Amino acid sequence: MSSSQPSRKAALSFIFITVLIDFIGFGIIIPVLPGLIAQLIHGSLSQAARYGGWMLFSYAAMQFVFSPVIGGLSDRYGRRPVLLFSLFGFGIDYLFLAFAPTIGWLFVGRLIAGITGASFTTASAYIADISAPEKRAQNFGMLGAAFGLGFIIGPALGGQLGIIGPRVPFIAASALTLLNWLYGFFILPESLSKENRRAFDWKRANPVGSLAHLKKYPAVSGLVLSLVFIYIAVHAVQSTWTYYNMEKFHWDLRWVGYSLAFVGIMITVVQAGLIRLIIPRLGQSKSLYTGLFLYSLGMLLFGLATQGWMMFAFTVIYCLGGIAGPALQGIISSQVPPNEQGELQGALTSLMSVTSIIGPLLMTNLFAYFTSTAAPFQLPGAPFLAGSLLILVSAILAFRSIKKSEKLTNTQGSLR
């Protein structure tokens, strides 16, 4: 950022508030979406879970195609216009969801959101632009803190608004997101200086080329398979939390909202506070391993819980695993020059989108099958158990990849 622009601290505050409001809007709709799907299809929660999985599939497919384009455009024209475009698209999406007369219209809204859904990608590039290399992991934690705080406010508010009507939270989400767009339009500064911009290239802005771009950097290439397992595994929580707790513990909208708000509190504590203490002390690699272990343990305990209160207790363990994400982002972004951060984040979002095509379908269908009459035994926690195993595999792969990279670096250093 140039000297005429606000300080880095002020810019971080701007992006934090922008992402926070975005996540509040996203969190508001979570408690009521399963019920709305069930209402539109005139079916059960088990059946609604399958539709929910396909809805996430539609969103992810659009993100896979358009994320590298959005990332490339942000490298060419700057982060600010791309972020504003994304936020406006989300606002329109929530209106589609609010007034959808059929299940088909819900899918239309998700397609729109998938095309414009680059807010987190561009925000990540924004953070990379204004952060010194040694501060990137901690500053990436601010995005996690915004996510957590948004989940404190959003789901709790959504649970209360859902009592008024299942579509009211969607209207509120649209209003918040469009207000966020106005806020960004007048307040948010540009983070990418003109000398660090690059020409837009369609060959690099296609999803296949974007994923191939990851091979340019040893640390990124080595961790790709580990990322695949992580991204698939987390859908055990992201895709089935509401369905699982409503089915197994008979939670109503209020308790779903309370539980997600508690998740938000824990994420905020970890991302805004503990990361700044833990990562500098443990280092990025050890923080990654520790976080993945806690993620895996937390999912295992979720799947084995026998009473509703246990989900709150085990959330503490699961959310402590949140130190893994910023550590991993710090490792990856340190391998990429400033004028390619947007392309990198677009490629990582494309990778996430590929796994988001697989993850929701896998986890929601596991839940639907093991809660149906066709299952040999009832096991609503099957997605969490599968996620726990995938995270352990990811930790092993990450360990091998980082060790290989460190060995290569040491060998090159000795040759010099």
BATI-359103 format. One line per field, with one value per residue (C-alpha): y, z, x negated; residue in three letters. Coordinates in nm, 2 decimals, decimal comma. Each point is the difference from the previous one (the first is absolute). Layout:
REM BATI-359103
c2	Y|...
c3	Z|...
c1	X|...
resn	ALA|...
REM end
This chain:
REM BATI-359103
c2	0,00|0,35|0,25|0,21|-0,29|-0,08|-0,19|-0,38|-0,01|0,21|-0,21|-0,32|0,15|0,09|-0,35|-0,16|0,20|-0,07|-0,38|0,00|0,14|-0,24|-0,30|0,13|0,00|-0,36|-0,12|0,14|-0,25|-0,32|-0,09|0,04|-0,14|-0,37|0,07|0,21|-0,27|-0,26|0,23|0,05|-0,37|-0,11|-0,25|-0,09|0,13|-0,31|0,08|0,37|-0,09|-0,14|0,31|0,21|-0,20|0,06|0,37|0,02|-0,19|0,26|0,28|-0,17|-0,08|0,36|0,11|-0,26|0,15|0,37|0,03|0,01|0,26|0,22|-0,05|0,10|0,30|0,11|-0,02|0,22|0,25|-0,01|-0,16|0,27|-0,02|-0,38|-0,01|0,24|-0,19|-0,32|0,16|0,13|-0,34|-0,15|0,26|-0,10|-0,37|0,04|0,17|-0,30|-0,22|0,22|0,00|-0,34|-0,17|-0,34|-0,19|0,08|0,37|-0,09|-0,16|0,31|0,22|-0,24|0,02|0,38|-0,02|-0,25|0,23|0,31|-0,18|0,14|0,21|-0,24|-0,06|0,37|0,08|-0,25|0,16|0,34|-0,12|-0,14|0,34|0,20|-0,25|-0,05|-0,36|-0,07|0,14|-0,17|-0,30|0,22|0,24|-0,29|-0,09|0,32|-0,16|-0,29|0,24|0,18|-0,34|-0,09|0,33|-0,02|-0,34|0,14|0,25|-0,15|-0,34|0,13|0,28|-0,24|-0,24|0,28|0,15|-0,35|-0,02|0,29|-0,17|-0,23|0,27|0,29|-0,08|0,00|0,36|0,11|-0,17|0,19|0,33|-0,05|-0,11|0,30|0,23|-0,16|0,07|0,37|0,01|-0,14|0,23|0,31|-0,13|-0,29|0,11|-0,18|-0,22|-0,10|0,27|0,05|-0,12|-0,34|-0,05|-0,24|-0,05|-0,22|-0,33|-0,24|-0,29|0,05|0,09|-0,33|-0,25|-0,27|0,25|0,15|-0,33|-0,07|0,33|-0,15|-0,23|0,31|0,01|-0,30|0,06|0,06|-0,30|-0,22|0,09|-0,02|-0,36|0,09|0,30|-0,23|-0,22|0,29|0,18|-0,32|-0,08|0,33|-0,05|-0,25|0,30|0,26|-0,21|-0,21|0,19|0,13|-0,32|-0,22|0,19|0,04|-0,37|-0,15|0,25|0,15|0,36|0,28|0,31|0,18|-0,28|-0,03|0,38|-0,02|-0,29|0,19|0,31|-0,19|-0,14|0,37|0,10|-0,28|0,08|0,37|-0,08|-0,23|0,22|0,34|-0,10|-0,34|0,00|0,31|-0,19|-0,35|0,03|0,22|-0,25|-0,33|0,12|-0,05|-0,37|-0,12|0,22|-0,17|-0,35|0,09|0,16|-0,30|-0,24|0,21|0,02|-0,37|-0,06|0,25|-0,17|-0,34|0,12|0,17|-0,33|-0,19|0,26|-0,14|0,32|0,34|0,18|-0,20|0,18|0,33|-0,17|-0,16|0,32|0,14|-0,27|0,02|0,38|-0,01|-0,18|0,34|0,08|-0,23|0,22|0,32|-0,20|-0,17|0,32|0,16|-0,29|0,01|0,38|0,04|-0,19|0,24|0,35|0,30|0,03|-0,36|-0,01|0,05|-0,28|-0,22|0,06|-0,06|-0,33|-0,10|0,10|-0,22|-0,28|0,05|0,01|-0,33|-0,16|0,19|-0,19|-0,33|0,09|0,10|-0,28|-0,25|0,12|0,08|-0,34|-0,17|0,17|-0,07|-0,37|-0,06|0,17|-0,18|-0,32|-0,16|0,02|-0,32|0,21|0,37|0,21|0,37|0,08|-0,19|0,32|0,11|-0,34|0,01|0,36|-0,09|-0,27|0,23|0,26|-0,26|-0,10|0,37|0,05|-0,28|0,13|0,36|-0,13|-0,19|0,30|0,25|-0,22|-0,06|0,37|0,07|-0,26|0,15|0,35|-0,13|-0,18|0,31|0,21|-0,24|0,01|0,37
c3	0,00|-0,08|0,27|-0,09|0,10|0,35|0,22|-0,01|0,33|-0,12|-0,32|0,20|0,20|-0,32|-0,15|0,34|0,02|-0,36|0,04|0,34|-0,14|-0,29|0,24|0,21|-0,31|-0,08|0,36|0,03|-0,26|0,14|0,27|-0,24|-0,32|0,07|0,11|-0,31|-0,23|0,18|-0,04|-0,37|-0,07|0,25|0,14|0,31|0,13|-0,13|-0,35|0,04|0,07|-0,34|-0,17|0,23|-0,13|-0,36|0,07|0,14|-0,30|-0,23|0,19|-0,01|-0,37|-0,08|0,23|-0,16|-0,34|0,09|0,30|-0,21|-0,23|0,31|0,14|-0,33|-0,03|0,35|-0,10|-0,30|0,12|0,38|0,30|0,07|-0,31|0,00|0,36|-0,05|-0,30|0,22|0,28|-0,23|-0,15|0,35|0,08|-0,32|0,09|0,34|-0,17|-0,23|0,31|0,18|-0,27|-0,15|-0,08|-0,08|0,08|-0,35|0,08|0,30|-0,24|-0,23|0,30|0,09|-0,36|0,02|0,33|-0,15|-0,29|0,22|0,31|0,01|0,32|0,21|-0,29|-0,07|0,38|0,03|-0,28|0,16|0,33|-0,19|-0,17|0,31|0,23|0,06|-0,05|0,37|0,08|-0,26|0,20|0,29|-0,24|-0,18|0,34|-0,01|-0,28|0,23|0,28|-0,23|-0,09|0,37|0,11|-0,30|0,12|0,35|-0,12|-0,33|0,11|0,33|-0,18|-0,27|0,25|0,15|-0,33|-0,12|0,26|-0,17|-0,34|-0,19|-0,26|0,23|0,06|-0,37|-0,03|0,29|-0,15|-0,33|0,18|0,20|-0,30|-0,22|0,29|0,02|-0,38|0,06|0,29|-0,21|-0,29|0,22|0,25|-0,13|-0,15|-0,28|0,12|-0,33|-0,13|-0,37|-0,03|0,14|-0,25|-0,29|-0,33|0,00|-0,18|-0,09|-0,01|0,37|0,09|-0,09|0,29|-0,14|-0,07|0,34|0,17|-0,21|0,11|0,35|-0,13|-0,04|0,37|0,19|0,33|-0,17|-0,23|0,28|0,22|-0,27|0,09|0,37|-0,08|-0,19|0,30|0,23|-0,22|-0,04|0,37|0,13|-0,19|0,27|0,22|-0,26|-0,19|0,27|0,33|-0,01|-0,13|0,24|0,32|-0,11|-0,07|0,29|0,28|-0,13|0,02|-0,11|-0,19|0,33|0,10|-0,35|0,02|0,35|-0,10|-0,31|0,20|0,25|-0,29|-0,10|0,35|0,00|-0,35|0,09|0,32|-0,20|-0,31|0,17|0,31|0,02|-0,35|0,07|0,30|-0,12|-0,36|0,09|0,28|-0,18|-0,35|-0,30|-0,06|0,36|0,02|-0,31|0,14|0,34|-0,16|-0,23|0,30|0,19|-0,30|-0,03|0,37|0,00|-0,29|0,16|0,32|-0,20|-0,16|0,33|0,20|0,18|0,15|-0,14|0,26|-0,12|-0,33|0,18|0,20|-0,30|-0,20|0,21|-0,11|-0,36|-0,02|0,16|-0,32|-0,17|0,04|-0,30|-0,27|0,05|0,05|-0,33|-0,18|0,13|-0,13|-0,34|-0,06|0,10|-0,32|-0,23|-0,13|0,07|-0,35|0,00|0,34|-0,16|-0,25|0,29|0,20|-0,30|-0,06|0,36|-0,02|-0,31|0,18|0,29|-0,25|-0,15|0,35|0,07|-0,29|0,16|0,38|0,03|-0,21|0,19|0,35|-0,05|-0,18|0,29|0,24|-0,21|-0,04|0,36|0,12|-0,25|0,04|-0,26|0,23|0,18|0,31|0,10|0,01|-0,05|0,09|-0,29|-0,18|0,30|0,04|-0,37|0,03|0,30|-0,20|-0,30|0,22|0,14|-0,35|-0,08|0,30|-0,12|-0,35|0,12|0,23|-0,29|-0,24|0,23|0,10|-0,37|-0,06|0,30|-0,12|-0,35|0,14|0,22|-0,29|-0,22|0,29|0,04|-0,37|0,01
c1	0,00|-0,13|-0,08|0,31|0,23|0,10|-0,25|-0,01|0,17|0,29|0,02|0,02|0,29|0,18|-0,03|0,09|0,33|0,08|-0,05|0,17|0,33|-0,03|-0,02|0,28|0,22|-0,11|0,05|0,35|0,14|-0,16|0,26|0,30|-0,14|0,07|0,36|0,06|-0,13|0,22|0,30|-0,06|-0,05|0,27|-0,25|-0,20|-0,33|-0,17|0,13|-0,07|-0,37|-0,04|0,14|-0,22|-0,30|0,09|0,05|-0,35|-0,12|0,16|-0,17|-0,34|0,02|0,05|-0,28|-0,23|0,06|0,00|-0,24|-0,32|0,16|0,09|-0,35|-0,16|0,22|-0,10|-0,37|0,08|0,25|-0,06|0,18|0,25|0,22|0,00|0,10|0,28|0,13|0,00|0,19|0,27|0,04|0,05|0,27|0,19|-0,04|0,17|0,29|0,04|0,00|0,25|0,26|-0,06|0,34|-0,16|-0,31|-0,12|-0,03|-0,22|-0,24|0,01|-0,10|-0,29|-0,12|-0,02|-0,18|-0,25|-0,08|-0,05|-0,13|-0,35|0,02|-0,21|-0,24|-0,05|-0,02|-0,28|-0,19|0,07|-0,15|-0,31|-0,04|-0,03|-0,18|-0,37|-0,10|-0,05|0,34|0,21|0,10|0,12|0,18|0,17|0,13|0,21|0,20|0,07|0,09|0,25|0,14|0,03|0,16|0,24|0,10|0,06|0,24|0,14|0,14|0,14|0,18|0,11|0,14|0,21|0,11|0,09|0,27|0,18|-0,02|-0,24|-0,08|-0,05|-0,37|-0,07|0,14|-0,21|-0,31|0,06|0,04|-0,32|-0,20|0,11|-0,08|-0,34|-0,04|0,08|-0,24|-0,28|0,09|-0,06|-0,26|-0,21|-0,34|-0,18|-0,29|-0,17|-0,24|-0,01|-0,36|0,10|0,28|-0,02|0,18|0,30|-0,06|0,28|-0,24|-0,08|0,36|0,16|0,05|-0,23|-0,27|0,05|-0,05|-0,30|-0,14|-0,04|-0,28|-0,23|-0,07|-0,14|0,17|0,34|-0,04|-0,10|0,30|0,27|0,10|0,00|0,23|0,23|0,06|0,04|0,26|0,20|-0,01|0,12|0,33|0,09|0,06|0,09|0,25|0,17|-0,01|0,36|0,14|-0,19|0,10|0,36|0,02|-0,20|0,07|0,33|-0,13|0,23|-0,11|-0,10|-0,24|-0,15|-0,06|-0,15|-0,23|-0,13|-0,04|-0,21|-0,21|-0,04|-0,12|-0,26|-0,12|-0,04|-0,20|-0,23|-0,04|-0,01|-0,20|-0,17|-0,14|-0,22|-0,14|-0,02|-0,14|-0,30|-0,09|0,06|-0,08|0,22|-0,07|0,06|0,31|0,13|-0,06|0,15|0,31|0,06|-0,01|0,25|0,23|-0,01|0,06|0,29|0,17|-0,03|0,16|0,28|0,08|0,01|0,19|0,30|0,15|0,05|-0,21|-0,30|0,00|-0,07|-0,29|-0,15|0,02|-0,28|-0,23|0,10|-0,03|-0,35|-0,10|0,06|-0,37|-0,06|0,16|-0,20|-0,32|0,06|0,09|-0,32|-0,21|0,16|0,01|-0,37|-0,09|0,18|-0,11|0,23|0,14|0,12|0,18|0,34|-0,07|-0,11|0,31|0,21|-0,17|0,04|0,37|0,03|-0,15|0,24|0,29|-0,11|0,01|0,33|0,15|-0,10|0,02|0,37|0,12|-0,21|0,09|0,37|0,05|-0,17|0,23|0,31|-0,09|-0,08|0,32|0,22|0,20|-0,23|-0,31|-0,11|-0,03|0,06|-0,31|0,07|-0,36|-0,15|-0,11|-0,20|-0,17|-0,09|-0,13|-0,22|-0,17|-0,06|-0,16|-0,24|-0,10|-0,05|-0,23|-0,22|-0,02|-0,07|-0,28|-0,16|0,03|-0,15|-0,28|-0,08|0,00|-0,22|-0,25|0,00|-0,07|-0,28|-0,16|0,01|-0,14|-0,30|-0,07|-0,03
resn	MET|SER|SER|SER|GLN|PRO|SER|ARG|LYS|ALA|ALA|LEU|SER|PHE|ILE|PHE|ILE|THR|VAL|LEU|ILE|ASP|PHE|ILE|GLY|PHE|GLY|ILE|ILE|ILE|PRO|VAL|LEU|PRO|GLY|LEU|ILE|ALA|GLN|LEU|ILE|HIS|GLY|SER|LEU|SER|GLN|ALA|ALA|ARG|TYR|GLY|GLY|TRP|MET|LEU|PHE|SER|TYR|ALA|ALA|MET|GLN|PHE|VAL|PHE|SER|PRO|VAL|ILE|GLY|GLY|LEU|SER|ASP|ARG|TYR|GLY|ARG|ARG|PRO|VAL|LEU|LEU|PHE|SER|LEU|PHE|GLY|PHE|GLY|ILE|ASP|TYR|LEU|PHE|LEU|ALA|PHE|ALA|PRO|THR|ILE|GLY|TRP|LEU|PHE|VAL|GLY|ARG|LEU|ILE|ALA|GLY|ILE|THR|GLY|ALA|SER|PHE|THR|THR|ALA|SER|ALA|TYR|ILE|ALA|ASP|ILE|SER|ALA|PRO|GLU|LYS|ARG|ALA|GLN|ASN|PHE|GLY|MET|LEU|GLY|ALA|ALA|PHE|GLY|LEU|GLY|PHE|ILE|ILE|GLY|PRO|ALA|LEU|GLY|GLY|GLN|LEU|GLY|ILE|ILE|GLY|PRO|ARG|VAL|PRO|PHE|ILE|ALA|ALA|SER|ALA|LEU|THR|LEU|LEU|ASN|TRP|LEU|TYR|GLY|PHE|PHE|ILE|LEU|PRO|GLU|SER|LEU|SER|LYS|GLU|ASN|ARG|ARG|ALA|PHE|ASP|TRP|LYS|ARG|ALA|ASN|PRO|VAL|GLY|SER|LEU|ALA|HIS|LEU|LYS|LYS|TYR|PRO|ALA|VAL|SER|GLY|LEU|VAL|LEU|SER|LEU|VAL|PHE|ILE|TYR|ILE|ALA|VAL|HIS|ALA|VAL|GLN|SER|THR|TRP|THR|TYR|TYR|ASN|MET|GLU|LYS|PHE|HIS|TRP|ASP|LEU|ARG|TRP|VAL|GLY|TYR|SER|LEU|ALA|PHE|VAL|GLY|ILE|MET|ILE|THR|VAL|VAL|GLN|ALA|GLY|LEU|ILE|ARG|LEU|ILE|ILE|PRO|ARG|LEU|GLY|GLN|SER|LYS|SER|LEU|TYR|THR|GLY|LEU|PHE|LEU|TYR|SER|LEU|GLY|MET|LEU|LEU|PHE|GLY|LEU|ALA|THR|GLN|GLY|TRP|MET|MET|PHE|ALA|PHE|THR|VAL|ILE|TYR|CYS|LEU|GLY|GLY|ILE|ALA|GLY|PRO|ALA|LEU|GLN|GLY|ILE|ILE|SER|SER|GLN|VAL|PRO|PRO|ASN|GLU|GLN|GLY|GLU|LEU|GLN|GLY|ALA|LEU|THR|SER|LEU|MET|SER|VAL|THR|SER|ILE|ILE|GLY|PRO|LEU|LEU|MET|THR|ASN|LEU|PHE|ALA|TYR|PHE|THR|SER|THR|ALA|ALA|PRO|PHE|GLN|LEU|PRO|GLY|ALA|PRO|PHE|LEU|ALA|GLY|SER|LEU|LEU|ILE|LEU|VAL|SER|ALA|ILE|LEU|ALA|PHE|ARG|SER|ILE|LYS|LYS|SER|GLU|LYS|LEU|THR|ASN|THR|GLN|GLY|SER|LEU|ARG
REM end
